[in-house]
């Protein structure tokens, strides 16, 4: 049986390596670091979007998660960004800390990448890496920019 730390790392490695099916098979909400519940939910959404019909994921999963995270303005804004319900510039402008700026640029890049806008996505990931706040999104952006986790 894997420890929480081992499962968390395995999930992050699968996601960062674009093994979305592997991420979804490994991800068990009760077995990963609870400090990153929101981020793992976001990785689940992005994985589902990239593996299946985005429209159905956006409609069904978005409604559920937006309801759960409704009391949290920042997380709701990031979810709306992931589901294409918020403008990238608006969410980036809401960011008040380096962590929030990093998250905004990472999820903007993820959204752009999901819809095939690779060049624009890369710019968002590079901006995220320059923030250097060392949050989970920084490490995921690093993997997008440099091809490996840091």
N, C-alpha and C positions, 0 to 999 in steps of 0.2 A: 504494500500500500504506500502511495506517495504521500509525502508531507505536504502541508499547505504551500510552503516555499517552493518545493519541487514542482508541484502542479502549476503554481503561478508562473514560474519560469518557463515551464514547458508550453503553457498557453501563449505567453509573450513571444517566445521563439517561433512558434508555429505562425502566429499572426504576422510578426515582423518578416517572416520568410515567405509570406503570401500563401501559406498553406491554410486556407480558410476552412476547408473541410476538417483538417487536423485540429485546428483551433476549436471548432464546434464539437468535435468528438471528445476533446480533452476538457473543455470548459464545463465545470460543474460549479454553479454559483456558491454552494456551501463549502467547496473545497479550495477556493482561491482567497487570496489576501483581501479581507473585508475592507481594508483601507482604500481599495481601488474598485469598489463595486460599480461606480458610475463608469469608469474607464473600461471595465470588462463588458459592461452592457453596451457601450459604444462599439467596442471591437466585435461583439456579437452582431450588432446591427450592420456594421460595415461588411462583415463576413457574409451575412445573409444576402445583403445587397449584391455583393460581387459573385455569389454562387447562383442566385436565382432571379426570378423576375422582380426587378427593383420596385415596380409599381405596387405589387401585392405586399412586399416587405414594408415599403413606406407607409402603406395605408393601415395595415393591421398592427405591426409592431410599433409604429410611431404613435398611434392612438393610445396604446397601452402604456408605453414608456413616458409619453408626455403627461399622462394622467398621474403616474407615480411621482414624477419629478416636478410637477406643477408648483409645489411650494418653494422650489429652489430656482430662482430667476436665472442664475448663471448656467446651471446644468440644463435648464429648459432651452435657453438660447443655443447652447451647443447641440442639443438634440435636434432642434429645429434646423440648424445649419446642416447637420448630417442628413436630415430628411428633405433638404431643399426647400424648407419653409421659411428660411431667413436668409437675408442677404449677407454675404461674407463681410463686406465692409462694415455693415451695421454691428455684427457680432464682434469683430475686431475692435471697433470703437468702444464697445461696452467694457472691454477688458480693463481692469484696474490694477492688476499686479503682473509681475513677470510670468508667473505660472499661468494666469488667465490668458496673457498674450500668447504664450507658447501653445496652450490648448487651442485657442482660436485659430492660430495659423495651422496647427496640425490637422484639426478637423476640417478646416477649409481645404487643405491639400488633399485630405482623404476623399472629400466630396468630389473635388475636381478629378481626382484620379479614377474614382468609381465611374465617372461619366466620360472617361477617355480624354480628358484635357491634361495630358501628361506634363507639358511644358509649364502650364500655370500651376499645376500641383507641385512640381519640383520647386518653383519659386516660393511657394508657401512653406514647404518643408525646410528649405534653406533658411528662410526667415525664422522659423521655429528654432532651428539649431543655433542660430546666432543669439537667441535670447539667453541660452545657456542656464536655464533654471533647474535642470536635472530632474524634472518631473517625468512621469511615465511617457507622456506625449513627446518630450524631448528625445527620449531613447528610441521611440518608434519613428520619429522624423529622421533621426540619425541613421537608422537602418535604411530608410528610403533614399537618403542622400549618399551614404557611403556603402550600402549593400551589406551591412552587418550591424549587430547591436553593439552599443558601447557599454 
